[in-house]
Structures are given as C-alpha cells and as structure tokens.
Amino acid sequence: MTTTASDFLSRGGVSLAAIGDALPNVDSDRVLVRPVPWWLRILWRPWVQGMATSSKIYIRAHRLAHPERSTSLVVHELVHIAQWRRLGRLRFGTRYVREAISGLIRFRNSRKAHDNISFEIEADLITDQILQRPGPR
C-alpha cells in the first residue's frame, strides 16, 4: 500500500490546511512515506528516526505503525522537503553536510552536531508552529 504524507498526517490528526499554509511549495498528497530500506538503516545512528529526499520520507518501521505518535516527525521531514525545493538539491545537500561536519568538529558529538544544523533548527521551529506547540524544546 502506498502511503502519502497527507494520509499519514490525517490519521495522526494534523490539519492539512496548516501544512499547506506553512509549506506552500510542498504537496503532501504527492510525498510518499516509506519504511527505511535496510541498506540505509545500517548507516543511521540509533537516534535517527527519519529522513527526507525531494519527494519521499523514510521513517523507521515502528514509527510507521503509530501515526498518532509520529506526526511531528513527518511534519519535520516535510519542512526538509520544502528546504530542498527552496535551495535545490546541490545547495541544500552541500550546506547540510558542511554544517554537519563543522558541528562534529565543534561538538565532537554526532547528535549535538545534527541538532545544531540550521536546517534542523528551522524544521523544529516550523514543526512547532504547524502543530501549535510552545517555543524551544
């Protein structure tokens, strides 16, 4: 069965109108939500739960089974898709990797490096706005 981000978010009780308002360049009906393939899963750190490409969201299988507990993850990944589309694949990817490497050098901790990537900070803020959650975590 093909699951779209809209299907997933609707089951989780998220307003698709709020998604459309916040992310006008992303059509959640056209974004597929898939389980992480095995070859990609072996590259992920244990704390990584999802990843976006320009048109797909990959999330861990146990998160797919519980949309009501995983909606913020899917919204977060939709923000990354909007970022890809705003900057283009090359600029987004280059900047993301550059900031990740810089963070690893600075923090010597992959989780902290990841959490301080500007795209991740922006995705967290927009996710909080869409889901109407208060300020920084």
Secondary structure, 3 states (H helix, E strand, C coil): CCEEHHHHHHHCCCCHHHHHHHCCCCCCCCCEEEECCHHHHCCCCCCCCEEECCCEEEECHHHHCCHHHHHHHHHHHHHHHHHHHHHCHHHHHHHHHHHHHHHHHHHCCHHHHHHCCHHHHHHHHHHHHHCCCCCCC
